[in-house]
Amino acid sequence: MRAEYAVRAVRESDLPAVTGMVSAAERSHDPEAGARTEDEFRREWARMDLARDAWVVTGPHDGIHGYAQVIPAPHEGRVFADAYTHPEHVGAGIGTALLDRMEARATVMAAGIASDDEPTRVALVNYVLLGGAADRMLRARGYGMTRVHKRMRMALDGPPAAPVWPAEVNVRACDGTREDLRRVHACVEEAFADRWGRARRSYDRWAEDMMYEGFDPALWLVAERAGRIVGASLCRARQVKGLAAGEIGQLGVRREARRLGLGRALLLASFALFAERGAASVGLDVDSESPTGANLLYEQAGMATTVAIGQLELELRAGVDPLDRVKTDQPAYGG
């Protein structure tokens, strides 16, 4: 890294600068990327030891030009890394310096992830722009590609197609009560149970991931049949290019209600919901190898891929991947 730059631990006071820098980095690769919020980072930082698990790169004019973090997920046998360089400072060696620190810290975390009666594989996971400089750097350091995720978006520049609901299915908004939220959680966890790389989340962890600042239960569509929630589309408002936009965080259908057109109906209803609120577009992320072909559903509905994200992993400790032992007869549906 060039001499005029330096790496230090992140501080709480860095929150606004980190949020702005990361948003700028993401938009440089994908102009359609949703703007990041301070609350998203605040939520992640609450899980971390900031003095050891996150770094910023400072430099000319005392600005923040790089950011990285690592978060362990012991139940998955993975350590998740995330790093960004401001587009105006690419080529200064920032990415390499941050990767060195992420790998060193992740190695320590891996040693602390307890195994049971058999060795547990632990891997460091990075998500990078497919075919970009970071992709090439990680592959040169021994990382292997495990998955490709598509970020998709569609402009809401006209009335979306009307959803057609299966017989005996009613749709409503989540009422926001703890009882209803627990029922939604049970539905989506079952719907996504055998999605590749998926580990089940407790209600509390799921709620922490999904219900942060700006959470609006009116944007969560719930499909019921005979009083049982059989599908849901969990959405939130975003900003893209300074305009109101929508994001579908999870769209899932229980196996018992599949092949009836419910997934498509929930998707179209989500489009209509955001169109009514004046959103200019709606987006989501999806596994390019979804076992139920969810990416094909989204394409057929008019969504287009804006960027492909590679999931690259570096093995830190050999053993049996705990996810290989997760068996279920509930195929995933949705992104």
Secondary structure as GFF3:
##gff-version 3
##sequence-region A 1 335
A	DSSP	beta_strand	6	9	.	.	.	ID=ss1
A	DSSP	three_ten_helix	12	14	.	.	.	ID=ss2
A	DSSP	alpha_helix	15	29	.	.	.	ID=ss3
A	DSSP	alpha_helix	38	45	.	.	.	ID=ss4
A	DSSP	alpha_helix	50	53	.	.	.	ID=ss5
A	DSSP	beta_strand	54	58	.	.	.	ID=ss6
A	DSSP	three_ten_helix	60	62	.	.	.	ID=ss7
A	DSSP	beta_strand	64	73	.	.	.	ID=ss8
A	DSSP	three_ten_helix	74	76	.	.	.	ID=ss9
A	DSSP	beta_strand	78	85	.	.	.	ID=ss10
A	DSSP	three_ten_helix	87	89	.	.	.	ID=ss11
A	DSSP	alpha_helix	94	112	.	.	.	ID=ss12
A	DSSP	beta_strand	122	129	.	.	.	ID=ss13
A	DSSP	alpha_helix	133	140	.	.	.	ID=ss14
A	DSSP	beta_strand	144	155	.	.	.	ID=ss15
A	DSSP	beta_strand	169	173	.	.	.	ID=ss16
A	DSSP	alpha_helix	178	191	.	.	.	ID=ss17
A	DSSP	alpha_helix	203	210	.	.	.	ID=ss18
A	DSSP	three_ten_helix	217	219	.	.	.	ID=ss19
A	DSSP	beta_strand	220	225	.	.	.	ID=ss20
A	DSSP	beta_strand	228	240	.	.	.	ID=ss21
A	DSSP	beta_strand	243	253	.	.	.	ID=ss22
A	DSSP	three_ten_helix	255	257	.	.	.	ID=ss23
A	DSSP	alpha_helix	262	276	.	.	.	ID=ss24
A	DSSP	beta_strand	281	287	.	.	.	ID=ss25
A	DSSP	alpha_helix	294	300	.	.	.	ID=ss26
A	DSSP	beta_strand	304	317	.	.	.	ID=ss27
A	DSSP	three_ten_helix	322	325	.	.	.	ID=ss28
###
